Amino acid sequence: MQKTILLNMLVLLSVILTSCSSTGETLQYEGDTQMRAKLKIMAIDNKKGFMEDYGDLFNAKYPNIEIELINFGENNFDEVLASENPDVLLTSLDQYEQLVQNNKLYDLDTLMNKDEFNLNGMHQGIVEYLRVTGKGKLYGLPPQLLPKALFYNKDLFDKYSIPYPEDQMTWEEVLQLAGRFPVEDGVNGLYMRDFYTFVEALSRSSSLNMVNVKDLRVTINTDSYNRMFNMILDAHQSGAVVMPGLDALDVNDPFVTGASAMTMDYYYYINNNIGRAKIEQGNKLHLNWDVVTAPVNETNREISPYFHLVAIFSVHAKSEQKQAAWEFVKFVNSEEFAQAKSRTNSFTLPVRADFVYNPEGKRLEAFYKLKPDVNWTPVNYDLLPKGFYGKMRDIINSEGKAAMVGAKTLEEAIASIQERGQQLLEQNK
């Protein structure tokens, strides 16, 4: 009897500690750091940047694992995957979904169901999002994420005795707040880069897409978009919102210069705009800023469509070096890696919120407070004619500007966007 109990315990222990691949290779949660292997990693990165971001730290712990980086381009993902048979894949969400559907990825759940990995320390909304994509299973993890938040100028709010914005405000509430700033003083409530940026932000919040990819049909000329365009135009005409049409690399935008009280952007805005302005202006820059969550939809204030996953790391199901591949995926998603990266500034955030680089003590937890909207699917522009995204953006900006200056009625502008956008789609049918 005792032998039977002992045998059952040993079998159970082996199931917990190891996972067998379809090729018969037994994977352990913790492999030998001195193992020798050549790891083929498929990514869009260049070798130098990849090693600086991930490879150098990994090789410091696993010195005998050689990394070979295999690049893929915009249109040759499937071909490179088939010809190179990589061990680790760094993919976009669209590519990840395709690989899951085609059973190309190794199920990591059996390996990560352990206290040592601390899966709970990762952004649970992201983990849940990838599980939904994987139909209940986890086939990969992203070390970094890139969410949006609402930035605000505390000094401007204090000067005019206006309460600060709060987490989980709707766009309507944000615009009401923006409308309280005195235009006559040369101050406005909200800066958005251009007309298209505002349209795209409101579209996401309302779970709308400008294009029906399946039918190759532009969907701008609808009641939902009509209400949205009216909201934008009203905010512009009241002076609550400015949309000057600046380039993303323009550092001295209205928020940085103190002319706008709020703006919404990705986390990289801290380094790309505010950080660069500090370098250029030094002590001359007076910007007392902080952040709250990005605006939400009234129907569910807990979720946000403003998440971008930089790259999802997965083990290829056909890898011949699964143990080494798992060691790499595990390491770049570990607390150890996140802690090492937390000592330096970055344009992205770690998925592990406990290791955020935050020397100024800002409310960066606002970037983590919301969960990704698992029910919203963004347009996959790879399925549309080449160059469609940029050309459609230009059309919306030009027609929106025409409506803002009174050269066209809003109805005329919307009809023109619909017509010109549809022509773009039909050019390459």
C-alpha positions in Angstrom: 0.0 0.0 0.0 2.8 2.4 0.9 4.6 1.5 -2.3 1.5 2.3 -4.3 1.1 5.7 -2.6 4.7 6.5 -3.1 4.5 5.5 -6.8 1.5 7.7 -7.3 3.2 10.7 -5.7 6.3 10.3 -7.9 4.1 10.1 -11.0 2.2 13.3 -9.9 5.5 15.1 -9.2 6.9 14.3 -12.6 3.7 15.7 -14.3 4.1 18.9 -12.3 7.8 19.4 -13.0 8.0 18.4 -16.6 6.0 18.5 -19.8 6.5 16.3 -22.8 6.4 17.7 -26.3 4.9 15.9 -29.3 8.4 14.9 -30.4 8.9 13.1 -27.1 11.3 15.7 -25.7 10.7 16.2 -21.9 10.8 19.8 -20.9 11.7 20.9 -17.4 10.7 24.1 -15.7 14.3 24.9 -14.8 16.9 23.9 -17.3 20.7 23.8 -16.9 22.1 27.3 -17.3 25.2 25.7 -18.8 23.3 23.8 -21.5 24.7 24.1 -25.0 22.4 24.9 -27.8 22.0 27.0 -30.9 18.7 29.0 -30.7 17.0 30.2 -33.9 14.9 33.2 -33.0 12.5 34.7 -35.6 11.8 38.4 -35.2 11.5 41.6 -37.1 14.2 43.2 -35.0 17.8 43.8 -36.2 20.5 41.8 -34.4 22.1 44.7 -32.6 18.9 46.0 -31.2 17.7 42.5 -30.3 20.8 41.7 -28.4 20.7 44.9 -26.5 17.1 44.5 -25.6 17.1 40.7 -24.8 20.0 38.7 -25.9 22.9 40.1 -23.9 21.1 39.6 -20.6 20.0 36.1 -21.6 23.6 35.1 -22.6 24.9 36.4 -19.3 22.8 33.7 -17.6 23.1 31.1 -20.4 26.5 31.7 -21.9 26.6 28.5 -23.9 23.4 29.2 -25.9 24.2 30.8 -29.2 21.5 33.0 -30.6 20.8 33.2 -34.4 18.4 35.9 -35.3 16.2 35.2 -38.3 14.4 38.2 -39.8 11.1 38.3 -41.6 9.5 41.1 -43.5 6.0 42.4 -44.0 5.0 39.8 -46.6 7.2 36.7 -46.0 6.3 35.6 -42.5 4.9 32.2 -43.5 7.7 31.5 -46.0 10.4 32.2 -43.4 8.7 30.1 -40.8 8.5 27.1 -43.1 12.0 27.4 -44.5 13.9 28.3 -41.3 12.0 26.2 -38.7 12.8 28.7 -35.8 12.8 27.8 -32.1 11.4 31.0 -30.7 8.9 33.4 -32.4 8.4 37.1 -31.7 5.1 38.0 -33.3 2.3 40.6 -33.4 -1.1 39.8 -32.0 -2.4 39.0 -35.5 0.4 36.7 -36.3 0.0 35.0 -32.8 -3.7 34.4 -33.5 -2.9 32.9 -36.9 -0.2 30.6 -35.4 -2.6 29.4 -32.6 -5.3 28.6 -35.1 -2.8 26.6 -37.2 -1.4 24.7 -34.1 2.1 26.1 -34.7 2.9 27.0 -31.1 3.8 25.0 -28.0 1.4 25.1 -25.0 3.2 26.8 -22.2 0.6 26.3 -19.5 1.9 23.1 -18.1 5.3 24.7 -17.6 4.1 28.0 -16.2 1.6 26.6 -13.6 4.3 27.0 -11.0 4.9 29.5 -8.1 8.5 30.1 -9.4 7.4 31.9 -12.5 4.8 34.1 -10.7 2.4 34.4 -13.5 0.2 36.5 -11.1 2.8 39.2 -11.1 2.1 39.9 -14.8 -0.7 42.2 -16.0 -3.6 39.8 -15.6 -5.6 41.5 -18.3 -2.9 40.7 -20.8 -2.7 37.1 -19.6 -6.4 36.8 -19.9 -6.4 38.4 -23.3 -3.9 35.9 -24.6 -5.8 33.0 -23.0 -8.9 34.1 -24.8 -7.0 34.2 -28.1 -5.5 30.8 -27.3 -9.0 29.3 -26.6 -8.2 28.8 -22.9 -4.5 28.0 -23.3 -1.4 30.2 -23.1 1.0 29.9 -26.0 3.1 33.0 -25.5 3.8 36.1 -23.4 4.9 39.6 -24.1 7.6 41.1 -21.8 6.5 44.7 -22.7 3.3 46.5 -23.4 2.5 49.9 -24.8 -0.8 51.3 -23.4 -2.2 54.8 -23.6 -3.1 57.2 -20.8 -4.5 60.7 -20.4 -1.7 63.2 -19.5 -2.6 66.4 -17.7 -0.8 69.6 -16.7 -1.4 70.0 -12.9 -0.3 73.6 -12.8 -2.9 74.6 -15.4 -5.7 72.8 -13.5 -4.5 74.5 -10.3 -4.3 78.0 -11.9 -7.9 77.9 -13.0 -9.2 75.9 -9.9 -10.4 73.1 -12.1 -10.4 69.6 -10.6 -7.9 67.1 -12.0 -9.1 64.4 -14.3 -9.8 61.0 -12.8 -9.3 57.4 -13.7 -11.9 55.8 -15.9 -13.6 59.0 -17.2 -15.5 58.7 -20.5 -14.7 60.8 -23.5 -17.8 62.9 -22.9 -16.6 63.7 -19.4 -13.1 64.5 -20.6 -14.5 67.0 -23.1 -16.7 68.6 -20.5 -13.6 69.1 -18.4 -11.6 70.4 -21.3 -14.4 72.9 -22.0 -13.8 74.6 -18.6 -10.5 76.2 -19.6 -10.6 79.9 -20.8 -9.9 80.1 -24.5 -9.6 83.8 -24.1 -6.4 83.2 -22.1 -4.9 81.3 -24.9 -5.4 78.0 -23.1 -7.4 75.0 -24.3 -8.4 71.8 -22.5 -7.2 69.0 -24.8 -4.6 68.6 -27.5 -5.0 65.8 -30.1 -2.3 65.5 -32.8 -4.7 65.8 -35.8 -8.3 65.1 -36.8 -7.6 61.5 -37.7 -6.0 60.8 -34.3 -9.2 62.0 -32.6 -11.5 60.0 -34.9 -9.4 56.8 -34.4 -9.4 57.3 -30.6 -13.1 57.7 -30.4 -13.7 54.8 -32.8 -11.7 52.4 -30.6 -13.6 53.5 -27.5 -16.9 52.8 -29.3 -15.6 49.4 -30.7 -16.0 50.8 -34.2 -13.8 50.1 -37.2 -13.6 52.4 -40.2 -13.4 49.5 -42.6 -15.1 46.1 -43.0 -12.2 44.0 -44.1 -14.3 41.0 -45.1 -16.5 43.0 -47.5 -13.8 45.5 -48.4 -16.2 48.3 -47.4 -15.6 51.7 -45.8 -18.0 52.2 -42.9 -17.7 55.9 -42.2 -21.0 57.1 -43.5 -23.1 55.8 -40.6 -25.1 57.3 -37.7 -22.4 56.3 -35.2 -19.6 58.1 -37.1 -21.9 61.1 -37.7 -22.4 61.5 -34.0 -18.7 61.1 -33.4 -17.7 63.7 -36.0 -20.2 66.1 -34.6 -18.7 65.7 -31.1 -15.2 66.4 -32.5 -16.4 69.5 -34.5 -18.3 70.9 -31.5 -15.3 70.5 -29.3 -13.1 72.2 -31.9 -15.5 75.1 -32.4 -15.8 75.7 -28.7 -12.0 75.9 -28.3 -11.9 73.0 -25.9 -9.8 70.9 -28.3 -7.0 71.8 -30.7 -5.8 69.5 -33.5 -2.9 71.3 -35.2 -1.8 68.5 -37.4 1.6 68.0 -35.9 4.0 65.2 -36.7 4.5 62.6 -34.0 8.1 63.7 -33.7 7.3 67.3 -33.0 8.5 67.8 -29.4 7.1 71.2 -28.7 3.4 70.4 -29.0 0.7 72.4 -27.2 0.8 70.1 -24.2 4.6 70.4 -23.7 4.5 74.2 -24.2 1.7 74.6 -21.6 -1.0 75.7 -24.0 -3.1 72.6 -23.6 -4.2 71.1 -20.3 -4.5 67.5 -21.4 -3.5 65.1 -24.1 -3.8 61.3 -24.7 -0.9 59.3 -26.0 1.1 56.1 -25.5 3.6 55.6 -22.7 6.4 56.5 -25.1 5.2 60.1 -25.0 7.0 60.5 -21.7 10.4 59.9 -23.4 9.7 60.8 -27.0 8.1 64.2 -26.2 8.4 65.3 -22.6 11.9 63.7 -22.1 13.3 65.2 -25.3 11.9 68.6 -24.4 13.7 68.4 -21.1 17.0 67.6 -22.9 16.5 70.5 -25.3 15.2 73.1 -22.8 16.7 72.0 -19.5 15.6 74.1 -16.6 13.5 76.3 -18.9 10.9 73.6 -19.2 8.2 74.0 -16.6 5.8 71.1 -17.0 4.2 69.6 -13.9 2.4 66.6 -15.4 0.8 63.4 -14.3 -1.5 60.7 -15.8 -4.8 59.0 -15.3 -6.2 56.1 -17.3 -7.2 56.7 -20.9 -10.8 57.5 -21.5 -13.3 54.6 -21.4 -16.7 53.7 -22.7 -19.7 54.2 -20.4 -20.8 50.6 -21.0 -17.7 49.2 -19.3 -15.3 51.4 -17.4 -12.9 48.5 -16.6 -11.6 47.9 -20.1 -9.6 49.8 -22.7 -8.9 49.3 -26.5 -5.7 51.3 -26.2 -3.2 48.5 -25.7 -0.4 47.5 -28.0 1.7 44.4 -27.4 5.2 45.1 -28.6 6.0 41.4 -29.3 4.6 38.1 -28.1 7.3 35.5 -27.4 6.4 31.9 -28.1 8.0 28.5 -28.6 7.6 27.0 -32.0 5.8 23.6 -31.9 8.3 22.1 -34.3 11.4 23.5 -32.6 14.2 21.0 -32.2 15.5 23.0 -29.2 12.4 23.3 -27.1 14.2 23.3 -23.7 16.5 26.2 -24.7 13.6 27.9 -26.4 11.5 27.7 -23.2 14.5 29.0 -21.2 14.6 32.1 -23.4 10.8 32.8 -23.3 10.8 32.2 -19.6 13.8 34.5 -19.0 12.6 37.5 -20.9 9.2 37.3 -19.1 10.7 36.7 -15.7 11.0 38.9 -12.6 14.7 38.7 -13.0 14.7 40.2 -16.4 12.1 42.8 -15.5 14.1 43.9 -12.5 17.3 44.2 -14.6 15.4 46.4 -17.1 13.8 48.5 -14.4 17.1 50.3 -13.8 17.0 52.0 -17.2 14.6 54.2 -19.1 12.5 52.7 -22.0 9.9 53.5 -24.5 7.8 50.6 -23.3 6.4 49.3 -20.0 7.2 45.9 -18.5 4.2 43.6 -18.2 5.3 43.1 -14.6 4.0 46.4 -13.0 6.3 45.9 -9.9 9.3 46.8 -12.0 8.4 50.1 -13.6 11.1 52.7 -14.1 9.6 55.7 -12.3 12.2 58.0 -10.8 9.9 61.0 -10.7 7.1 59.1 -8.8 4.4 59.7 -11.4 1.1 57.8 -11.3 2.2 55.2 -13.8 -0.1 52.6 -12.3 -2.7 54.3 -14.5 -1.2 52.5 -17.5 -2.0 49.2 -15.8 -5.4 49.8 -14.2 -7.6 48.9 -17.2 -7.8 45.5 -18.9 -7.6 45.1 -22.7 -10.9 44.8 -24.5 -10.9 41.1 -25.6 -14.0 41.6 -27.7 -12.6 44.4 -29.9 -10.7 43.4 -33.0 -8.7 46.2 -34.7 -8.5 46.4 -38.5 -5.7 44.2 -39.9 -4.4 46.6 -42.5 -2.1 43.9 -43.9 -5.3 42.5 -45.5 -6.0 45.8 -47.3 -4.4 47.3 -50.3 -0.8 48.4 -49.7 -0.6 52.0 -48.4 -4.3 52.2 -47.6 -3.8 53.2 -43.9 -1.6 56.2 -44.7 -3.8 57.4 -47.6 -7.0 57.0 -45.5 -5.5 59.0 -42.7 -4.7 61.8 -45.2 -8.2 61.7 -46.5 -9.8 62.0 -43.1 -7.4 64.8 -42.1 -8.1 66.8 -45.2 -11.9 66.4 -45.1 -11.9 67.0 -41.3 -9.9 70.2 -41.8 -12.4 71.3 -44.5 -15.2 70.9 -42.1 -13.4 72.7 -39.3 -12.7 75.8 -41.4 -16.2 75.8 -42.9 -15.2 74.9 -46.5 -17.5 71.9 -46.3 -20.5 70.9 -44.2 -19.9 68.0 -41.9 -22.2 65.9 -44.0 -20.3 66.7 -47.2 -17.0 65.9 -45.5 -18.3 62.5 -44.2 -19.7 61.6 -47.6 -16.4 62.5 -49.3 -14.4 60.4 -46.8 -16.7 57.4 -47.6 -16.5 57.9 -51.3 -12.7 58.5 -51.5 -11.9 55.7 -49.0 -14.1 53.2 -51.0 -12.3 54.2 -54.2 -9.0 53.3 -52.5 -10.2 49.9 -51.5 -11.6 49.1 -55.0 -8.4 50.2 -56.8 -6.7 46.9 -55.9 -9.6 44.5 -55.7 
